[in-house]
């Protein structure tokens, strides 16, 4: 069952999803509609992503908590893959003339919730 951005109307009102918590790549992310989320780098050939591990879904009228996961899935579209700016870490030992500078650039993928009504499949197009 796909969780759209706008859930079913209740009592004549349309309920909009406020946020959800899902697990992607072993980490938990708080995701809101129309916001871009940076996750650990995904494969380059993935254009869409379907996540089955939804832990929490909050809309205007109710909160759904999974035990441990909800029986819903959510679709994401992959926007881009990039490297973050370099983070430098320096270490030294006093009185020993030992100095090292280590740097790393984290690779991330930017994803966003798929639009409502747009079918999302976990494909590699």
FENZINOR-V77320 format. One record per run of one state. SS is the DSSP state (hx for helix, st for strand, lp for the rest). FROM is the first residue (numbers start at 0). TO is the last residue. If there is no record, write none. Layout:
BEGIN
SS,FROM,TO
SS,FROM,TO
END
This chain:
BEGIN
lp,0,0
st,1,1
lp,2,4
st,5,5
lp,6,8
st,9,9
lp,10,11
st,12,12
lp,13,14
st,15,23
lp,24,25
st,26,30
lp,31,34
st,35,39
lp,40,46
st,47,50
lp,51,52
st,53,58
lp,59,61
st,62,64
lp,65,71
st,72,82
lp,83,85
st,86,92
lp,93,96
st,97,103
lp,104,105
st,106,112
lp,113,124
END
